[in-house]
Amino acid sequence: MTRNPDETEEKERIAKVMARAGLCSRREAETWIMAGRVSVNDEKLATPAFTVSPRDKIIVDGKPLPTRERTRLFLYHKPKGLVTTNRDERGRPTIFSALPKHLPRVVTIGRLDLNSEGLLLLTNDGGLARILELPETGWLRRYRVRANGRVTQQALDRLARGITVDGVEYGPIKATLDRVQGSNVWLTLGLREGKNREVRNVLRALDLFVNRLIRISYGPFQLGELEPGAVEEVNARVLRDQIGEKIARLSGADFTAPVRERESKPVAPHGKSEWNQKQRKLGRLKVLPRGRTAQPKFRPREKKH
């Protein structure tokens, strides 16, 4: 008996398909669907509880859903003063308005608040973003922190048992007192949950008030010497090796699909283009070469006296 092709094709939730296309996160996709922004086969969807196959025609905001491309990951050194969101109701500048225009549509893996800086991971694959954000994935986030106040290493060691602040339970944190600098202390913190304002809230419970917060690593990926505002793509082979088979399978990462051409011309590798050199002199371009893996330890700049 010959089967109908539709019966043999694997179907997936529409929100999952939209996320994998790099259009948005799954949660955002569900919101868009409820707002009537998505249609399948010329019929507007009213609920995200809908599955689609590769044969279905998906339209988002009047445009065809982009074809899926190879899973990509970018390291971004978020400067202080940018909001990690697509739009801000208060009109503050966002990271997406500051990113180079040649990048594909990307979503963030986790967030950094307005006054935090350092490593922020970006990906064109919403499925990968969702998995890497989960505390169950177990990836360690490391931060360098400058805080006003005094603390002992013994008090910091107690954070390894977890702590409850204002009714919120925070998991184990590994904290090290690096040095005392005037009325401030420099600390290195490692944690795996990354709850909203976790570092600031936990240190406040120790009478420490954070005045600089820099994320220096997220899982195996390091900030290194990436300059503020700069973006660096992780080599595909390195990415596949670092996330491992389990995460790749759970996220549905695809390392075989092609990379789509952008409407704007992709930026040439660092130092290979006269146009790039001119833009760098004007301070308009901060994109580093892809595939660099060996990165020295991040050291915050100290003020000269």
C-alpha atoms as an extended CHARMM CRD file, in Angstrom:
* protein
*
       305  EXT
         1         1  MET       CA              0.0000000000        0.0000000000        0.0000000000  PROA      1               0.0000000000
         2         2  THR       CA              1.3060000000        3.4530000000       -0.9090000000  PROA      2               0.0000000000
         3         3  ARG       CA              1.2410000000        5.9190000000        1.9660000000  PROA      3               0.0000000000
         4         4  ASN       CA              0.1730000000        9.4900000000        1.6810000000  PROA      4               0.0000000000
         5         5  PRO       CA              3.3410000000       11.6350000000        1.9880000000  PROA      5               0.0000000000
         6         6  ASP       CA              1.6920000000       13.6800000000        4.7240000000  PROA      6               0.0000000000
         7         7  GLU       CA              1.3430000000       10.5230000000        6.8460000000  PROA      7               0.0000000000
         8         8  THR       CA              5.0680000000        9.7620000000        6.7890000000  PROA      8               0.0000000000
         9         9  GLU       CA              6.4150000000       13.2720000000        7.3250000000  PROA      9               0.0000000000
        10        10  GLU       CA              7.5030000000       14.1680000000       10.8180000000  PROA      10              0.0000000000
        11        11  LYS       CA              5.4830000000       17.0300000000       12.2920000000  PROA      11              0.0000000000
        12        12  GLU       CA              6.5980000000       19.4930000000       14.9460000000  PROA      12              0.0000000000
        13        13  ARG       CA              5.0080000000       22.2120000000       17.0360000000  PROA      13              0.0000000000
        14        14  ILE       CA              4.8180000000       25.4650000000       15.1250000000  PROA      14              0.0000000000
        15        15  ALA       CA              6.5750000000       27.4180000000       17.9090000000  PROA      15              0.0000000000
        16        16  LYS       CA              9.4780000000       24.9710000000       17.8270000000  PROA      16              0.0000000000
        17        17  VAL       CA              9.8270000000       25.3450000000       14.0580000000  PROA      17              0.0000000000
        18        18  MET       CA              9.8090000000       29.1360000000       14.3210000000  PROA      18              0.0000000000
        19        19  ALA       CA             12.4540000000       29.0560000000       17.0410000000  PROA      19              0.0000000000
        20        20  ARG       CA             14.7150000000       26.7470000000       15.0540000000  PROA      20              0.0000000000
        21        21  ALA       CA             14.4630000000       29.1020000000       12.1020000000  PROA      21              0.0000000000
        22        22  GLY       CA             16.0500000000       31.7480000000       14.3270000000  PROA      22              0.0000000000
        23        23  LEU       CA             13.0170000000       34.0070000000       14.1620000000  PROA      23              0.0000000000
        24        24  CYS       CA             12.3650000000       34.1480000000       17.8890000000  PROA      24              0.0000000000
        25        25  SER       CA             12.2780000000       32.0350000000       21.0290000000  PROA      25              0.0000000000
        26        26  ARG       CA              9.5450000000       29.4340000000       21.5820000000  PROA      26              0.0000000000
        27        27  ARG       CA              7.8570000000       31.6180000000       24.1660000000  PROA      27              0.0000000000
        28        28  GLU       CA              7.9070000000       34.6030000000       21.8200000000  PROA      28              0.0000000000
        29        29  ALA       CA              6.5680000000       32.4200000000       19.0010000000  PROA      29              0.0000000000
        30        30  GLU       CA              3.5930000000       31.4240000000       21.1370000000  PROA      30              0.0000000000
        31        31  THR       CA              2.9010000000       35.0880000000       21.8920000000  PROA      31              0.0000000000
        32        32  TRP       CA              3.1000000000       35.9800000000       18.1970000000  PROA      32              0.0000000000
        33        33  ILE       CA              0.6730000000       33.1900000000       17.3180000000  PROA      33              0.0000000000
        34        34  MET       CA             -1.8510000000       34.3220000000       19.9270000000  PROA      34              0.0000000000
        35        35  ALA       CA             -1.5460000000       37.8410000000       18.5020000000  PROA      35              0.0000000000
        36        36  GLY       CA             -2.5880000000       36.5650000000       15.0670000000  PROA      36              0.0000000000
        37        37  ARG       CA              0.7600000000       37.1610000000       13.3950000000  PROA      37              0.0000000000
        38        38  VAL       CA              1.1920000000       33.6140000000       12.0660000000  PROA      38              0.0000000000
        39        39  SER       CA             -0.6890000000       31.6730000000        9.4010000000  PROA      39              0.0000000000
        40        40  VAL       CA             -0.2430000000       28.1620000000        8.0100000000  PROA      40              0.0000000000
        41        41  ASN       CA             -1.4650000000       27.3010000000        4.5020000000  PROA      41              0.0000000000
        42        42  ASP       CA             -3.2550000000       30.6670000000        4.3150000000  PROA      42              0.0000000000
        43        43  GLU       CA             -5.1580000000       30.1100000000        7.5670000000  PROA      43              0.0000000000
        44        44  LYS       CA             -4.3950000000       32.3310000000       10.5410000000  PROA      44              0.0000000000
        45        45  LEU       CA             -3.5310000000       30.3860000000       13.6900000000  PROA      45              0.0000000000
        46        46  ALA       CA             -5.4270000000       31.0380000000       16.9060000000  PROA      46              0.0000000000
        47        47  THR       CA             -3.4090000000       28.7300000000       19.1460000000  PROA      47              0.0000000000
        48        48  PRO       CA              0.2230000000       27.5500000000       19.3900000000  PROA      48              0.0000000000
        49        49  ALA       CA             -1.0580000000       23.9940000000       19.8920000000  PROA      49              0.0000000000
        50        50  PHE       CA             -0.5240000000       23.2650000000       16.2160000000  PROA      50              0.0000000000
        51        51  THR       CA              1.9030000000       20.9970000000       14.3810000000  PROA      51              0.0000000000
        52        52  VAL       CA              3.3820000000       21.5040000000       10.9290000000  PROA      52              0.0000000000
        53        53  SER       CA              5.4060000000       19.5090000000        8.4180000000  PROA      53              0.0000000000
        54        54  PRO       CA              8.0880000000       20.6900000000        5.9550000000  PROA      54              0.0000000000
        55        55  ARG       CA              5.3790000000       20.8260000000        3.2590000000  PROA      55              0.0000000000
        56        56  ASP       CA              3.3060000000       23.4460000000        5.0950000000  PROA      56              0.0000000000
        57        57  LYS       CA              3.4140000000       27.0990000000        4.0530000000  PROA      57              0.0000000000
        58        58  ILE       CA              4.1730000000       29.2120000000        7.1330000000  PROA      58              0.0000000000
        59        59  ILE       CA              3.7590000000       32.9940000000        7.0180000000  PROA      59              0.0000000000
        60        60  VAL       CA              4.8690000000       35.3060000000        9.8370000000  PROA      60              0.0000000000
        61        61  ASP       CA              3.9620000000       39.0010000000        9.6690000000  PROA      61              0.0000000000
        62        62  GLY       CA              3.1530000000       38.6070000000        5.9890000000  PROA      62              0.0000000000
        63        63  LYS       CA              6.5160000000       37.0520000000        5.1090000000  PROA      63              0.0000000000
        64        64  PRO       CA              7.4380000000       33.3740000000        4.5100000000  PROA      64              0.0000000000
        65        65  LEU       CA              9.2140000000       31.7010000000        7.4110000000  PROA      65              0.0000000000
        66        66  PRO       CA             12.9600000000       31.7320000000        6.6440000000  PROA      66              0.0000000000
        67        67  THR       CA             14.4000000000       28.3630000000        5.6920000000  PROA      67              0.0000000000
        68        68  ARG       CA             16.4690000000       26.8620000000        8.4260000000  PROA      68              0.0000000000
        69        69  GLU       CA             20.2050000000       27.3480000000        8.2470000000  PROA      69              0.0000000000
        70        70  ARG       CA             23.1620000000       25.7810000000       10.0090000000  PROA      70              0.0000000000
        71        71  THR       CA             23.1980000000       26.2330000000       13.7780000000  PROA      71              0.0000000000
        72        72  ARG       CA             25.5460000000       29.0850000000       14.6100000000  PROA      72              0.0000000000
        73        73  LEU       CA             26.8150000000       30.6060000000       17.8560000000  PROA      73              0.0000000000
        74        74  PHE       CA             28.3340000000       34.0300000000       18.4430000000  PROA      74              0.0000000000
        75        75  LEU       CA             30.2540000000       35.4880000000       21.3840000000  PROA      75              0.0000000000
        76        76  TYR       CA             29.2780000000       39.0820000000       22.1150000000  PROA      76              0.0000000000
        77        77  HSD       CA             30.9190000000       41.4200000000       24.6120000000  PROA      77              0.0000000000
        78        78  LYS       CA             27.8980000000       43.3170000000       25.8880000000  PROA      78              0.0000000000
        79        79  PRO       CA             28.8110000000       46.8350000000       26.9990000000  PROA      79              0.0000000000
        80        80  LYS       CA             27.2460000000       48.4240000000       30.0400000000  PROA      80              0.0000000000
        81        81  GLY       CA             24.1530000000       50.5000000000       29.3020000000  PROA      81              0.0000000000
        82        82  LEU       CA             22.3890000000       48.2110000000       26.8070000000  PROA      82              0.0000000000
        83        83  VAL       CA             19.1670000000       46.3090000000       27.4740000000  PROA      83              0.0000000000
        84        84  THR       CA             19.0440000000       42.6100000000       26.5220000000  PROA      84              0.0000000000
        85        85  THR       CA             15.7440000000       42.7450000000       24.6970000000  PROA      85              0.0000000000
        86        86  ASN       CA             14.3850000000       43.4550000000       21.2280000000  PROA      86              0.0000000000
        87        87  ARG       CA             12.4030000000       46.5080000000       22.3120000000  PROA      87              0.0000000000
        88        88  ASP       CA             12.4160000000       48.5830000000       25.4550000000  PROA      88              0.0000000000
        89        89  GLU       CA              9.2720000000       50.3590000000       26.6420000000  PROA      89              0.0000000000
        90        90  ARG       CA             11.3970000000       53.1230000000       28.1690000000  PROA      90              0.0000000000
        91        91  GLY       CA             13.2780000000       53.7570000000       24.9480000000  PROA      91              0.0000000000
        92        92  ARG       CA             16.6650000000       52.6300000000       26.2390000000  PROA      92              0.0000000000
        93        93  PRO       CA             19.2100000000       51.3260000000       23.6920000000  PROA      93              0.0000000000
        94        94  THR       CA             19.1870000000       47.5530000000       23.1680000000  PROA      94              0.0000000000
        95        95  ILE       CA             21.8930000000       45.1120000000       22.1840000000  PROA      95              0.0000000000
        96        96  PHE       CA             20.0340000000       44.3590000000       18.9470000000  PROA      96              0.0000000000
        97        97  SER       CA             20.2920000000       47.9650000000       17.8260000000  PROA      97              0.0000000000
        98        98  ALA       CA             24.0400000000       47.8270000000       18.4690000000  PROA      98              0.0000000000
        99        99  LEU       CA             24.8670000000       44.4980000000       16.7730000000  PROA      99              0.0000000000
       100       100  PRO       CA             26.5740000000       44.4610000000       13.3290000000  PROA      100             0.0000000000
       101       101  LYS       CA             23.9620000000       44.4490000000       10.5750000000  PROA      101             0.0000000000
       102       102  HSD       CA             25.4680000000       41.4800000000        8.7240000000  PROA      102             0.0000000000
       103       103  LEU       CA             24.6000000000       39.0320000000       11.5100000000  PROA      103             0.0000000000
       104       104  PRO       CA             21.7090000000       36.6230000000       10.9760000000  PROA      104             0.0000000000
       105       105  ARG       CA             18.6080000000       37.0090000000       13.0890000000  PROA      105             0.0000000000
       106       106  VAL       CA             19.7490000000       35.8850000000       16.5360000000  PROA      106             0.0000000000
       107       107  VAL       CA             18.3440000000       35.3120000000       20.0050000000  PROA      107             0.0000000000
       108       108  THR       CA             20.2250000000       35.6080000000       23.2670000000  PROA      108             0.0000000000
       109       109  ILE       CA             21.1100000000       32.6990000000       25.5110000000  PROA      109             0.0000000000
       110       110  GLY       CA             20.1810000000       34.1120000000       28.8870000000  PROA      110             0.0000000000
       111       111  ARG       CA             20.4400000000       37.7890000000       29.6860000000  PROA      111             0.0000000000
       112       112  LEU       CA             22.6150000000       40.4420000000       31.2490000000  PROA      112             0.0000000000
       113       113  ASP       CA             20.9080000000       43.3950000000       32.9010000000  PROA      113             0.0000000000
       114       114  LEU       CA             21.3920000000       47.0370000000       31.9220000000  PROA      114             0.0000000000
       115       115  ASN       CA             24.3700000000       47.6690000000       34.2010000000  PROA      115             0.0000000000
       116       116  SER       CA             26.0800000000       44.3130000000       33.6250000000  PROA      116             0.0000000000
       117       117  GLU       CA             28.6750000000       43.6710000000       30.9490000000  PROA      117             0.0000000000
       118       118  GLY       CA             30.6970000000       40.8430000000       29.4970000000  PROA      118             0.0000000000
       119       119  LEU       CA             30.0070000000       37.6420000000       27.6230000000  PROA      119             0.0000000000
       120       120  LEU       CA             26.5860000000       37.1480000000       26.0740000000  PROA      120             0.0000000000
       121       121  LEU       CA             25.9690000000       34.1730000000       23.7880000000  PROA      121             0.0000000000
       122       122  LEU       CA             23.8980000000       34.7100000000       20.6490000000  PROA      122             0.0000000000
       123       123  THR       CA             22.5290000000       32.0260000000       18.3390000000  PROA      123             0.0000000000
       124       124  ASN       CA             20.3470000000       31.7400000000       15.2530000000  PROA      124             0.0000000000
       125       125  ASP       CA             18.8470000000       28.5220000000       16.6890000000  PROA      125             0.0000000000
       126       126  GLY       CA             16.0560000000       29.0470000000       19.2280000000  PROA      126             0.0000000000
       127       127  GLY       CA             16.1180000000       25.3700000000       20.1700000000  PROA      127             0.0000000000
       128       128  LEU       CA             19.7610000000       25.5760000000       21.2040000000  PROA      128             0.0000000000
       129       129  ALA       CA             19.1170000000       28.7790000000       23.1530000000  PROA      129             0.0000000000
       130       130  ARG       CA             16.3460000000       27.1090000000       25.1370000000  PROA      130             0.0000000000
       131       131  ILE       CA             18.4680000000       24.1100000000       26.1350000000  PROA      131             0.0000000000
       132       132  LEU       CA             21.5550000000       26.1030000000       27.1000000000  PROA      132             0.0000000000
       133       133  GLU       CA             19.4930000000       28.4190000000       29.3240000000  PROA      133             0.0000000000
       134       134  LEU       CA             18.1570000000       25.5640000000       31.4390000000  PROA      134             0.0000000000
       135       135  PRO       CA             19.7950000000       25.0980000000       34.8690000000  PROA      135             0.0000000000
       136       136  GLU       CA             19.4930000000       21.3400000000       34.2500000000  PROA      136             0.0000000000
       137       137  THR       CA             22.0820000000       21.6790000000       31.4840000000  PROA      137             0.0000000000
       138       138  GLY       CA             24.5540000000       22.4580000000       34.2650000000  PROA      138             0.0000000000
       139       139  TRP       CA             26.7260000000       24.9680000000       32.4750000000  PROA      139             0.0000000000
       140       140  LEU       CA             28.7750000000       27.1380000000       34.8360000000  PROA      140             0.0000000000
       141       141  ARG       CA             28.5340000000       30.9260000000       34.5000000000  PROA      141             0.0000000000
       142       142  ARG       CA             31.5500000000       32.7980000000       35.8720000000  PROA      142             0.0000000000
       143       143  TYR       CA             31.6140000000       36.4680000000       36.8500000000  PROA      143             0.0000000000
       144       144  ARG       CA             34.1910000000       39.0160000000       37.9410000000  PROA      144             0.0000000000
       145       145  VAL       CA             32.5970000000       41.3660000000       40.4500000000  PROA      145             0.0000000000
       146       146  ARG       CA             33.6260000000       44.6150000000       42.0700000000  PROA      146             0.0000000000
       147       147  ALA       CA             31.5570000000       45.4490000000       45.1190000000  PROA      147             0.0000000000
       148       148  ASN       CA             31.6120000000       48.0920000000       47.7990000000  PROA      148             0.0000000000
       149       149  GLY       CA             32.0050000000       46.7120000000       51.3070000000  PROA      149             0.0000000000
       150       150  ARG       CA             34.0130000000       44.1770000000       53.2440000000  PROA      150             0.0000000000
       151       151  VAL       CA             33.7640000000       40.3790000000       53.3110000000  PROA      151             0.0000000000
       152       152  THR       CA             35.8560000000       37.4070000000       54.3800000000  PROA      152             0.0000000000
       153       153  GLN       CA             36.5930000000       34.2740000000       52.4130000000  PROA      153             0.0000000000
       154       154  GLN       CA             34.9100000000       32.3100000000       55.1920000000  PROA      154             0.0000000000
       155       155  ALA       CA             31.6310000000       34.1870000000       54.6010000000  PROA      155             0.0000000000
       156       156  LEU       CA             31.9120000000       33.5980000000       50.8630000000  PROA      156             0.0000000000
       157       157  ASP       CA             32.5290000000       29.8910000000       51.3980000000  PROA      157             0.0000000000
       158       158  ARG       CA             29.1090000000       29.5700000000       53.0260000000  PROA      158             0.0000000000
       159       159  LEU       CA             27.5060000000       30.4100000000       49.6760000000  PROA      159             0.0000000000
       160       160  ALA       CA             28.5250000000       26.9510000000       48.4920000000  PROA      160             0.0000000000
       161       161  ARG       CA             25.5740000000       25.6100000000       50.5070000000  PROA      161             0.0000000000
       162       162  GLY       CA             23.1100000000       27.9400000000       48.7750000000  PROA      162             0.0000000000
       163       163  ILE       CA             21.2970000000       30.8970000000       50.2790000000  PROA      163             0.0000000000
       164       164  THR       CA             17.7580000000       32.2760000000       50.5450000000  PROA      164             0.0000000000
       165       165  VAL       CA             17.2980000000       36.0160000000       49.9950000000  PROA      165             0.0000000000
       166       166  ASP       CA             13.9030000000       37.7070000000       50.2900000000  PROA      166             0.0000000000
       167       167  GLY       CA             12.1870000000       34.3410000000       49.9860000000  PROA      167             0.0000000000
       168       168  VAL       CA             14.0850000000       33.3210000000       46.8510000000  PROA      168             0.0000000000
       169       169  GLU       CA             16.2820000000       30.2380000000       47.0750000000  PROA      169             0.0000000000
       170       170  TYR       CA             19.5990000000       30.3900000000       45.2380000000  PROA      170             0.0000000000
       171       171  GLY       CA             21.6960000000       27.3250000000       44.5330000000  PROA      171             0.0000000000
       172       172  PRO       CA             25.3510000000       26.7320000000       45.4300000000  PROA      172             0.0000000000
       173       173  ILE       CA             27.7500000000       29.5140000000       44.4400000000  PROA      173             0.0000000000
       174       174  LYS       CA             31.5260000000       29.2130000000       44.4140000000  PROA      174             0.0000000000
       175       175  ALA       CA             32.9610000000       32.5840000000       45.4330000000  PROA      175             0.0000000000
       176       176  THR       CA             36.5670000000       33.6830000000       45.7830000000  PROA      176             0.0000000000
       177       177  LEU       CA             37.9180000000       36.8840000000       47.3190000000  PROA      177             0.0000000000
       178       178  ASP       CA             40.5510000000       38.0150000000       44.8310000000  PROA      178             0.0000000000
       179       179  ARG       CA             41.7340000000       41.3050000000       46.3320000000  PROA      179             0.0000000000
       180       180  VAL       CA             40.7930000000       44.4090000000       48.2750000000  PROA      180             0.0000000000
       181       181  GLN       CA             40.9850000000       47.7150000000       46.4160000000  PROA      181             0.0000000000
       182       182  GLY       CA             40.2490000000       50.7460000000       48.5850000000  PROA      182             0.0000000000
       183       183  SER       CA             36.6540000000       50.5120000000       49.7930000000  PROA      183             0.0000000000
       184       184  ASN       CA             35.8950000000       47.8000000000       47.2290000000  PROA      184             0.0000000000
       185       185  VAL       CA             36.5670000000       44.0870000000       46.8840000000  PROA      185             0.0000000000
       186       186  TRP       CA             37.1010000000       42.0860000000       43.7020000000  PROA      186             0.0000000000
       187       187  LEU       CA             35.4530000000       38.6690000000       43.6250000000  PROA      187             0.0000000000
       188       188  THR       CA             35.1170000000       35.7660000000       41.2080000000  PROA      188             0.0000000000
       189       189  LEU       CA             31.7820000000       33.9430000000       41.3370000000  PROA      189             0.0000000000
       190       190  GLY       CA             30.6810000000       30.7320000000       39.6440000000  PROA      190             0.0000000000
       191       191  LEU       CA             27.0350000000       29.6570000000       39.5120000000  PROA      191             0.0000000000
       192       192  ARG       CA             24.8200000000       27.3910000000       37.4280000000  PROA      192             0.0000000000
       193       193  GLU       CA             21.3140000000       28.8200000000       37.7950000000  PROA      193             0.0000000000
       194       194  GLY       CA             21.5630000000       32.4140000000       36.6580000000  PROA      194             0.0000000000
       195       195  LYS       CA             18.3130000000       33.6720000000       38.2040000000  PROA      195             0.0000000000
       196       196  ASN       CA             17.3010000000       37.2940000000       37.6890000000  PROA      196             0.0000000000
       197       197  ARG       CA             19.8310000000       39.6000000000       39.4280000000  PROA      197             0.0000000000
       198       198  GLU       CA             21.1910000000       36.6120000000       41.3320000000  PROA      198             0.0000000000
       199       199  VAL       CA             24.7190000000       37.9220000000       41.8800000000  PROA      199             0.0000000000
       200       200  ARG       CA             23.5570000000       41.3410000000       43.0470000000  PROA      200             0.0000000000
       201       201  ASN       CA             20.8950000000       39.9490000000       45.3880000000  PROA      201             0.0000000000
       202       202  VAL       CA             23.1620000000       37.3340000000       46.9600000000  PROA      202             0.0000000000
       203       203  LEU       CA             26.0010000000       39.7820000000       47.5900000000  PROA      203             0.0000000000
       204       204  ARG       CA             23.5830000000       42.3500000000       48.9870000000  PROA      204             0.0000000000
       205       205  ALA       CA             22.7040000000       39.7650000000       51.6410000000  PROA      205             0.0000000000
       206       206  LEU       CA             26.3920000000       39.9150000000       52.6270000000  PROA      206             0.0000000000
       207       207  ASP       CA             26.2810000000       43.7420000000       52.7740000000  PROA      207             0.0000000000
       208       208  LEU       CA             28.1620000000       44.0170000000       49.5130000000  PROA      208             0.0000000000
       209       209  PHE       CA             26.8790000000       46.4120000000       46.8680000000  PROA      209             0.0000000000
       210       210  VAL       CA             27.8960000000       45.5830000000       43.3070000000  PROA      210             0.0000000000
       211       211  ASN       CA             29.2440000000       48.4660000000       41.2320000000  PROA      211             0.0000000000
       212       212  ARG       CA             30.7000000000       46.4280000000       38.3770000000  PROA      212             0.0000000000
       213       213  LEU       CA             29.6040000000       43.0130000000       37.1060000000  PROA      213             0.0000000000
       214       214  ILE       CA             31.3760000000       41.2540000000       34.2310000000  PROA      214             0.0000000000
       215       215  ARG       CA             30.4740000000       37.8040000000       32.9440000000  PROA      215             0.0000000000
       216       216  ILE       CA             33.7180000000       36.1810000000       31.8470000000  PROA      216             0.0000000000
       217       217  SER       CA             32.4640000000       32.7500000000       30.7770000000  PROA      217             0.0000000000
       218       218  TYR       CA             29.3490000000       30.7490000000       29.9840000000  PROA      218             0.0000000000
       219       219  GLY       CA             29.9870000000       27.0160000000       29.9680000000  PROA      219             0.0000000000
       220       220  PRO       CA             33.0790000000       26.3210000000       27.8420000000  PROA      220             0.0000000000
       221       221  PHE       CA             32.9730000000       29.7040000000       26.1020000000  PROA      221             0.0000000000
       222       222  GLN       CA             35.2280000000       32.4990000000       27.3710000000  PROA      222             0.0000000000
       223       223  LEU       CA             35.1540000000       36.2850000000       27.0810000000  PROA      223             0.0000000000
       224       224  GLY       CA             38.9220000000       36.4090000000       26.6740000000  PROA      224             0.0000000000
       225       225  GLU       CA             40.1120000000       39.6600000000       25.1180000000  PROA      225             0.0000000000
       226       226  LEU       CA             36.9440000000       40.3120000000       23.1270000000  PROA      226             0.0000000000
       227       227  GLU       CA             36.4980000000       44.0790000000       23.1160000000  PROA      227             0.0000000000
       228       228  PRO       CA             33.2720000000       45.7400000000       24.3120000000  PROA      228             0.0000000000
       229       229  GLY       CA             30.7580000000       45.7310000000       21.4670000000  PROA      229             0.0000000000
       230       230  ALA       CA             32.6880000000       43.1370000000       19.4600000000  PROA      230             0.0000000000
       231       231  VAL       CA             31.2080000000       39.9170000000       18.0630000000  PROA      231             0.0000000000
       232       232  GLU       CA             33.0310000000       36.6860000000       17.2650000000  PROA      232             0.0000000000
       233       233  GLU       CA             31.5370000000       33.5700000000       15.6880000000  PROA      233             0.0000000000
       234       234  VAL       CA             32.4420000000       30.1730000000       17.1160000000  PROA      234             0.0000000000
       235       235  ASN       CA             33.8020000000       27.7540000000       14.5210000000  PROA      235             0.0000000000
       236       236  ALA       CA             31.1710000000       25.1360000000       13.6190000000  PROA      236             0.0000000000
       237       237  ARG       CA             33.4280000000       22.2060000000       14.5190000000  PROA      237             0.0000000000
       238       238  VAL       CA             34.3510000000       23.7910000000       17.8620000000  PROA      238             0.0000000000
       239       239  LEU       CA             30.6780000000       24.4660000000       18.6090000000  PROA      239             0.0000000000
       240       240  ARG       CA             29.6640000000       20.8850000000       17.8630000000  PROA      240             0.0000000000
       241       241  ASP       CA             32.4770000000       19.5150000000       20.0450000000  PROA      241             0.0000000000
       242       242  GLN       CA             31.7730000000       21.8570000000       22.9460000000  PROA      242             0.0000000000
       243       243  ILE       CA             28.0190000000       21.3290000000       23.2370000000  PROA      243             0.0000000000
       244       244  GLY       CA             28.3370000000       17.5520000000       22.8400000000  PROA      244             0.0000000000
       245       245  GLU       CA             26.0110000000       14.9680000000       21.3340000000  PROA      245             0.0000000000
       246       246  LYS       CA             23.3780000000       15.0860000000       24.0860000000  PROA      246             0.0000000000
       247       247  ILE       CA             22.7530000000       18.8320000000       23.9090000000  PROA      247             0.0000000000
       248       248  ALA       CA             22.8730000000       18.7360000000       20.1110000000  PROA      248             0.0000000000
       249       249  ARG       CA             20.2120000000       16.0170000000       20.0880000000  PROA      249             0.0000000000
       250       250  LEU       CA             17.9330000000       17.6650000000       22.6730000000  PROA      250             0.0000000000
       251       251  SER       CA             18.1290000000       21.0570000000       20.9890000000  PROA      251             0.0000000000
       252       252  GLY       CA             17.7650000000       19.7140000000       17.4570000000  PROA      252             0.0000000000
       253       253  ALA       CA             20.9160000000       21.5570000000       16.3630000000  PROA      253             0.0000000000
       254       254  ASP       CA             21.6910000000       21.2140000000       12.6590000000  PROA      254             0.0000000000
       255       255  PHE       CA             25.3090000000       21.3920000000       11.5220000000  PROA      255             0.0000000000
       256       256  THR       CA             24.6780000000       20.2110000000        7.9710000000  PROA      256             0.0000000000
       257       257  ALA       CA             22.3510000000       22.9210000000        6.6530000000  PROA      257             0.0000000000
       258       258  PRO       CA             23.8500000000       25.7450000000        4.5830000000  PROA      258             0.0000000000
       259       259  VAL       CA             24.3570000000       29.3230000000        5.7430000000  PROA      259             0.0000000000
       260       260  ARG       CA             21.8760000000       31.6900000000        4.0900000000  PROA      260             0.0000000000
       261       261  GLU       CA             23.1170000000       34.6760000000        2.1650000000  PROA      261             0.0000000000
       262       262  ARG       CA             22.1080000000       37.9980000000        3.6960000000  PROA      262             0.0000000000
       263       263  GLU       CA             20.6340000000       40.9470000000        1.8990000000  PROA      263             0.0000000000
       264       264  SER       CA             23.6100000000       42.9780000000        3.0490000000  PROA      264             0.0000000000
       265       265  LYS       CA             27.0760000000       41.8720000000        2.0520000000  PROA      265             0.0000000000
       266       266  PRO       CA             28.7710000000       39.7720000000        4.7580000000  PROA      266             0.0000000000
       267       267  VAL       CA             31.7660000000       41.3700000000        6.4140000000  PROA      267             0.0000000000
       268       268  ALA       CA             35.0720000000       39.9800000000        5.1480000000  PROA      268             0.0000000000
       269       269  PRO       CA             37.5320000000       38.4140000000        7.6320000000  PROA      269             0.0000000000
       270       270  HSD       CA             39.4480000000       40.8430000000        9.8120000000  PROA      270             0.0000000000
       271       271  GLY       CA             42.0910000000       42.7560000000        7.8460000000  PROA      271             0.0000000000
       272       272  LYS       CA             41.0640000000       41.3800000000        4.4340000000  PROA      272             0.0000000000
       273       273  SER       CA             39.0960000000       44.3260000000        3.1180000000  PROA      273             0.0000000000
       274       274  GLU       CA             39.9270000000       47.9720000000        2.4950000000  PROA      274             0.0000000000
       275       275  TRP       CA             36.3310000000       48.7950000000        3.3310000000  PROA      275             0.0000000000
       276       276  ASN       CA             36.6720000000       47.0170000000        6.6940000000  PROA      276             0.0000000000
       277       277  GLN       CA             39.8800000000       48.8730000000        7.4610000000  PROA      277             0.0000000000
       278       278  LYS       CA             38.2100000000       52.1960000000        6.7210000000  PROA      278             0.0000000000
       279       279  GLN       CA             35.2140000000       51.3420000000        8.9040000000  PROA      279             0.0000000000
       280       280  ARG       CA             37.4700000000       50.3190000000       11.7820000000  PROA      280             0.0000000000
       281       281  LYS       CA             39.2950000000       53.6410000000       11.5760000000  PROA      281             0.0000000000
       282       282  LEU       CA             35.9360000000       55.3660000000       11.8040000000  PROA      282             0.0000000000
       283       283  GLY       CA             35.0160000000       53.1950000000       14.7900000000  PROA      283             0.0000000000
       284       284  ARG       CA             31.9980000000       51.6560000000       13.0430000000  PROA      284             0.0000000000
       285       285  LEU       CA             33.0680000000       48.0440000000       12.9170000000  PROA      285             0.0000000000
       286       286  LYS       CA             34.0730000000       45.6930000000       15.6930000000  PROA      286             0.0000000000
       287       287  VAL       CA             33.9450000000       42.1630000000       14.3180000000  PROA      287             0.0000000000
       288       288  LEU       CA             36.6950000000       39.6840000000       15.0480000000  PROA      288             0.0000000000
       289       289  PRO       CA             37.6710000000       36.6010000000       13.0080000000  PROA      289             0.0000000000
       290       290  ARG       CA             35.7420000000       33.3750000000       13.4180000000  PROA      290             0.0000000000
       291       291  GLY       CA             37.1050000000       30.2280000000       14.9740000000  PROA      291             0.0000000000
       292       292  ARG       CA             39.4930000000       31.6110000000       17.5990000000  PROA      292             0.0000000000
       293       293  THR       CA             39.4940000000       29.2770000000       20.5900000000  PROA      293             0.0000000000
       294       294  ALA       CA             42.6160000000       30.0300000000       22.6220000000  PROA      294             0.0000000000
       295       295  GLN       CA             41.7600000000       33.0800000000       24.6930000000  PROA      295             0.0000000000
       296       296  PRO       CA             43.7040000000       34.5560000000       27.6040000000  PROA      296             0.0000000000
       297       297  LYS       CA             42.1040000000       35.1490000000       30.9570000000  PROA      297             0.0000000000
       298       298  PHE       CA             40.0770000000       38.3510000000       31.1910000000  PROA      298             0.0000000000
       299       299  ARG       CA             41.5950000000       41.0070000000       33.3950000000  PROA      299             0.0000000000
       300       300  PRO       CA             39.6260000000       44.1540000000       34.1760000000  PROA      300             0.0000000000
       301       301  ARG       CA             41.4440000000       47.3910000000       33.3890000000  PROA      301             0.0000000000
       302       302  GLU       CA             42.6940000000       49.2370000000       36.4150000000  PROA      302             0.0000000000
       303       303  LYS       CA             42.6780000000       52.9780000000       36.6490000000  PROA      303             0.0000000000
       304       304  LYS       CA             46.0540000000       54.6640000000       36.4680000000  PROA      304             0.0000000000
       305       305  HSD       CA             46.8900000000       56.9690000000       39.3340000000  PROA      305             0.0000000000
